[in-house]
Amino acid sequence: MTGYPTTHTLMGDEYLSAIREQAIALNGTSVSVNLIGGQTLAGTLTYVTETLSGWPAGGNQWPNALTVTVSTKVHKVRLDHVSSLGQG
């Protein structure tokens, strides 16, 4: 995994922001996702905005989970379960 530090030492919102920024940068690429429990998922990352209904009209938000496709199986992983994320 290159270019992205392990972020599990950051706290709260900083931690989630760091994981979110990495997911945005790596969207659509092959990644390794290390989970807090010690497991690793290697596959294609999908992390895109969700359209909000209601207010603000036409607004978007980043989801609290990312999707990793390993072979043909899709895994949805909450951001707070990710210890690190990197290309590869």
C-alpha positions, 0 to 999 in steps of 0.5 A: 500500500503506497502513499496513504498512512495508516489512520487508526491513530487519528480520533473521531471526525479526523479519522473518518475524514482521512478514510473518506478522503482516501476513498474519494481519491481511490474510487474506481481503483484496485485497493486493499482495505484493512479492517479493524478486526485484522481482515483485509479485503482486496478488490475494486473500490466504489465510493460515490455521493448519495443524492439527498431527498428533501432539503437541500434540494438536489444536494449530495452527501458522502456515505458512511460506508464504502463498497469493495468488490472482490471477484463477484462478491460485493462487500459494504464496509462502514468507514469506522471499521476501516483501519487503513486503505491503500492502492493495490 
